[in-house]
Amino acid sequence: MQLIRKSFGGACMVFKATMFFFLAVVSFGLASETHINAEPAHPTETNNAQWPDTQPVLRFAINHFPPYSILSEGKPPAGINVIAMKLIAERLNMRLKFFECPFARCMVLLERGAVDVFIGLTYSDARAEFLHFIEPSVADGSVQTFYARKGSETSINSFADLNGQIIGLTRFSLYFPEFDDATSFTKVPANSHLQLINLLLNERIDAFIGSEQRLNYLLQEQGLTDTILQQNYTVRDDRKVYLALSKRSEHSGLEESFSKALRLIKSKGVFETPYTANHSE
């Protein structure tokens, strides 16, 4: 009988140990899945070194848009907008987290409230339905222009030259009213500037539109300045560019606080860069 009790006791111990291991594995798996599914985009480097985990999180949607936002594999986000957003988060006593997303995806996340802020949007009534446009503006507009493949028959010297063409653009972007409302040519939306470049190189579009300053920088970065050529037709878009705060963000009620922080860092020249100086000449 004593032998049976010892055997039974040993079996119980083995069973308990096995169950503990099983539950631990299952719990770890569930915790991991919950963490992964909670992130709507690809979060990257945060300023955890500056703020403890108890600080409120400010989710900053960011796309690769050099020189204002630069995303490089294996490196934390960099660029003018990144510096500005870090200073704003510090001023608001928040812990900044970056969410990398193509521009179109960033807009969807802002509308849903899955991220809090984005820098670099022009105002529209449609966007104002789900975004606060924080004053002051961060820029006074930009020059919009067109790009085509070297050696192609496409030549854009006036707005009329767009008629009948296939023109690529970034999904959800605004350029200038005449272009945004036009129907005399085909518009092909893409999720990013790099996708526009690929569409052009693969002859899926005749040309694409974008900010002169930013796209010239990107084409130089990609080594394509001799392959993709800027066209002669340009338009100055005087619509101001803003820091936008999602109305579905948990920080939506802090519109005035964001405005004060933005005004302070702008007064210190954060947005005045060599790129801006060159652009204004």
Secondary structure in CASP SS format (residue, H / E / C, confidence):
PFRMAT SS
TARGET T0000
AUTHOR 0000-0000-0000
METHOD secondary structure of the structure
MODEL  1
M C 1.00
Q H 1.00
L H 1.00
I H 1.00
R H 1.00
K H 1.00
S H 1.00
F H 1.00
G H 1.00
G H 1.00
A H 1.00
C H 1.00
M H 1.00
V H 1.00
F H 1.00
K H 1.00
A H 1.00
T H 1.00
M H 1.00
F H 1.00
F H 1.00
F H 1.00
L H 1.00
A H 1.00
V H 1.00
V H 1.00
S H 1.00
F H 1.00
G H 1.00
L H 1.00
A H 1.00
S H 1.00
E H 1.00
T H 1.00
H H 1.00
I H 1.00
N H 1.00
A C 1.00
E C 1.00
P C 1.00
A C 1.00
H E 1.00
P E 1.00
T E 1.00
E E 1.00
T E 1.00
N C 1.00
N C 1.00
A C 1.00
Q C 1.00
W C 1.00
P C 1.00
D C 1.00
T C 1.00
Q C 1.00
P C 1.00
V E 1.00
L E 1.00
R E 1.00
F E 1.00
A E 1.00
I E 1.00
N C 1.00
H C 1.00
F E 1.00
P C 1.00
P C 1.00
Y C 1.00
S E 1.00
I E 1.00
L C 1.00
S C 1.00
E C 1.00
G C 1.00
K C 1.00
P C 1.00
P C 1.00
A E 1.00
G C 1.00
I H 1.00
N H 1.00
V H 1.00
I H 1.00
A H 1.00
M H 1.00
K H 1.00
L H 1.00
I H 1.00
A H 1.00
E H 1.00
R H 1.00
L C 1.00
N C 1.00
M C 1.00
R E 1.00
L E 1.00
K E 1.00
F E 1.00
F E 1.00
E E 1.00
C C 1.00
P C 1.00
F H 1.00
A H 1.00
R H 1.00
C H 1.00
M H 1.00
V H 1.00
L H 1.00
L H 1.00
E H 1.00
R H 1.00
G C 1.00
A C 1.00
V C 1.00
D C 1.00
V E 1.00
F E 1.00
I E 1.00
G E 1.00
L E 1.00
T E 1.00
Y C 1.00
S C 1.00
D H 1.00
A H 1.00
R H 1.00
A H 1.00
E C 1.00
F C 1.00
L E 1.00
H E 1.00
F E 1.00
I E 1.00
E E 1.00
P E 1.00
S E 1.00
V E 1.00
A E 1.00
D C 1.00
G C 1.00
S E 1.00
V E 1.00
Q E 1.00
T E 1.00
F E 1.00
Y E 1.00
A E 1.00
R E 1.00
K C 1.00
G C 1.00
S C 1.00
E C 1.00
T C 1.00
S C 1.00
I C 1.00
N C 1.00
S C 1.00
F H 1.00
A H 1.00
D H 1.00
L H 1.00
N C 1.00
G C 1.00
Q C 1.00
I E 1.00
I E 1.00
G E 1.00
L E 1.00
T E 1.00
R C 1.00
F C 1.00
S C 1.00
L C 1.00
Y C 1.00
F C 1.00
P H 1.00
E H 1.00
F H 1.00
D H 1.00
D H 1.00
A C 1.00
T C 1.00
S C 1.00
F C 1.00
T E 1.00
K E 1.00
V E 1.00
P E 1.00
A E 1.00
N C 1.00
S C 1.00
H H 1.00
L H 1.00
Q H 1.00
L H 1.00
I H 1.00
N H 1.00
L H 1.00
L H 1.00
L H 1.00
N C 1.00
E C 1.00
R C 1.00
I C 1.00
D C 1.00
A E 1.00
F E 1.00
I E 1.00
G E 1.00
S E 1.00
E H 1.00
Q H 1.00
R H 1.00
L H 1.00
N H 1.00
Y H 1.00
L H 1.00
L H 1.00
Q H 1.00
E H 1.00
Q C 1.00
G C 1.00
L C 1.00
T C 1.00
D C 1.00
T C 1.00
I E 1.00
L E 1.00
Q E 1.00
Q E 1.00
N E 1.00
Y E 1.00
T E 1.00
V E 1.00
R E 1.00
D E 1.00
D C 1.00
R C 1.00
K C 1.00
V E 1.00
Y E 1.00
L E 1.00
A E 1.00
L E 1.00
S E 1.00
K C 1.00
R C 1.00
S C 1.00
E C 1.00
H C 1.00
S H 1.00
G H 1.00
L H 1.00
E H 1.00
E H 1.00
S H 1.00
F H 1.00
S H 1.00
K H 1.00
A H 1.00
L H 1.00
R H 1.00
L H 1.00
I H 1.00
K H 1.00
S H 1.00
K C 1.00
G C 1.00
V C 1.00
F C 1.00
E C 1.00
T C 1.00
P H 1.00
Y H 1.00
T H 1.00
A H 1.00
N H 1.00
H H 1.00
S H 1.00
E C 1.00
END
